[in-house]
Amino acid sequence: MRRRDLLKLGGLAALGATAAACGGDSGSPGDVRLQFMYWGSTFEKKAIETMLAQYAKQHAGVQVKPLYTPDEYDVKLNTLVAGNRLPDVGYVPMAMSFRLGEQGKLVNLFPYLKKYPQLAGYLPDAYLWSGQDNLHGVATANEAMMLWFSKSAVAAAGVAPPADAASAWTWDQLIENATKLTVDQNGKRPDESGFDPNQVRQFGISSSITYGAAWYGFLRSNGGDFADKDGKKCLLDTPEAIEVFQNLQDLIYKHRVAPGPGQLAATGDEVPGTNILLKTKRVAMVVDGHWSLLDMNESKVDYGIGVLPKYAEPFTATQVAGASAVFAGGKHEQEAVELFAFHNDPRYVDLYAKGLWMPQEKKYYEDQAAVDSWTKNEQHPQEFRTAVVDYTREHGVPDFRNRVKNLSAISSDVLTPALQEIETGKRPAGEILKAVAPKISGLLQGWHHTQAL
């Protein structure tokens, strides 16, 4: 999942160049020069640069320099923070945004909500609070998880992934259909004699065990959660959670319809993006985020979109994104806030119509004309309204990773290693989760602050 991998980040190249570019304002008197720092795929890079050019065109006397930083984003941003050479506006890794907000390194946007009404009309879960009335940023876009599929692959197998929540598959139906879509090099399926799990030409489904947003919707659908209401006790050792993770493990090792670790890697450990997996039919269906839509269209993939399988009530993780913020201490805070308000406003930015982002304003899910303004085009397939817009509005739950305090330590020290072990299939999921849940509880510090506007 390319955007997910970008959130992990890697490589230190060009750190010095980025640092040197930040913190300065060498324009002529009266000119305003801003810097916008961001990560993303090459397609996202092009879209962001177009957006920044549109902003400069509409704001005479303001120039915006894009600081494209695809590798080691958190390391580079931390270096800029330490050197007090921050950009004006930009992306911030989610967990880091809360730390910087609490340290006063990000502008409190709460006083600006009255001046920029679109910022006050966001979905409640979009806002990121460091404390009472301290709004340090927003989730950049309301990205949601869904089921992507190759239209030709599912058609050949006689499978039809549902595009509305009311028709969502049960887990048993997912297994049945993923089995039909899994074929080895000799044309055998997993339920046929002679199937070779080591020589699979096309896997039926790929759904990450280690990426939290991929399984959080399943967890909530099964009546579970990551932590209790106080955010102090981990619930991954409950029967509901164990069932979800055992089912994910069983897709690989019992039903043999999903790839195990390393089975999709083209070179080294790098797994191709969802657009490539579907285009090459290496996998027929992939659980991934909405952000893949831009790459799907740019890569000319013959894709379709469905809703996730369910246990009880269908759910999907939403607000699966990094943060956007205005950095404190800049010479032009007012103009920087204006750029912030512009950078994810669908009235001015084509990132929504092109398929990279989902809007944060409520009206783009409720008002028909507003919905049409970003979805009624060639970049959004016919099923998008029910499979994404309605599904997100009626069945979305905010990604737990945006709300859990101390998540960086929890993930690196205990959660990720445990999920990686589940992925290997060497031990049952329940055995691993029962051992790790108390350790996570010992690190939990509660949920991040929330408040109504």
Salt bridges, closest charged atoms under 4 A:
ASP5 OD1 - ARG4 NH2 3.63
ASP25 OD2 - HIS332 NE2 2.73
GLU44 OE1 - ARG3 NH1 2.51
GLU49 OE2 - LYS45 NZ 2.82
GLU143 OE1 - HIS290 ND1 3.06
GLU176 OE2 - LYS180 NZ 3.87
ASP225 OD2 - ARG220 NH1 3.89
ASP230 OD1 - LYS229 NZ 3.68
GLU270 OE2 - ARG2 NH1 2.77
GLU313 OE2 - HIS395 ND1 4.00
ASP345 OD2 - ARG347 NH2 2.90
ASP350 OD2 - LYS354 NZ 3.27
ASP390 OD1 - ARG385 NE 3.01
ASP390 OD1 - ARG393 NH1 3.15
GLU394 OE2 - ARG393 NH2 2.66
ASP399 OD2 - ARG401 NH2 2.54
GLU421 OE2 - ARG427 NE 2.73
GLU431 OE2 - ARG427 NH1 2.92
